[in-house]
Amino acid sequence: MSLVMSREELGAFLEEVFPQIRDEFVIDELVSGAVTMRLRTDERHLRPGGTVSGPTMFALADVAVYAMVLGMIGPQALAVTTNCSIDFMRKPAAGRDLVARASLLKLGKVLAVGDVLIHSDGVDKPVARATLTYAIPSAK
């Protein structure tokens, strides 16, 4: 299956339906069945101790899989997360963006499953790994 939305179309759609994340999440690359998404980290993403918070890393994984799925099925704002499992493996590097690389494991008629590795920008070892399932709304 090939992409039905370009990186630019998907970025514009995300800004339209989720204006609250404008300038926070950036799609670095979108190809069939995969996306690389960047979170521009700043002070609001930190927890005590100066590390990026777990909820922030969850949000990056969630938005990355959402974007990847929409790239494959088109602009369906009502696709929703139905399951997520995330492992936090190490502290993210200070002062660096987080980069998520998501890959599609399954795209069916009603469910999509994606796997995500999150790295600190420029660092080889991942800081988190997540698997997410999305429910795809039925075509009406």
SULJOQUI-V393564 format. One line per field, one symbol per residue. ss: DSSP state (H for helix, E for strand, C for the rest). phi: phi as a letter, one per 30 degrees, with the letter a starting at -180 (. if undefined). burial: + if it has 16 or more other C-alpha atoms within 10 Angstrom, else -. Layout:
# SULJOQUI-V393564
ss: ???
phi: ???
burial: ???
This chain:
# SULJOQUI-V393564
ss: CCCCCCHHHHHHHHHHHCHHHCCCEEEEEEECCEEEEEECCCHHHEECCCEECHHHHHHHHHHHHHHHHHHHHCCCCCCEEEEEEEEECCCCCCCCCEEEEEEEEEECCCEEEEEEEEEECCCCCEEEEEEEEEECCCCC
phi: .cdcbdedddeddddddbddceiccbddabbeiabcbccddbedcccejicddeddddeddddddeddddeccjdceddbdcabbbcccaddddibdcbcccbdcabcdbbbbbcbccbdeicdddcabbbbccdcdddc
burial: --+-+-+--++-++----------+++--++++++++++-+---++-----+++-+++-+++++++++++++++++--+-+--+-+----+++--+++++++++--+---+++++++++++----+++++++++++----
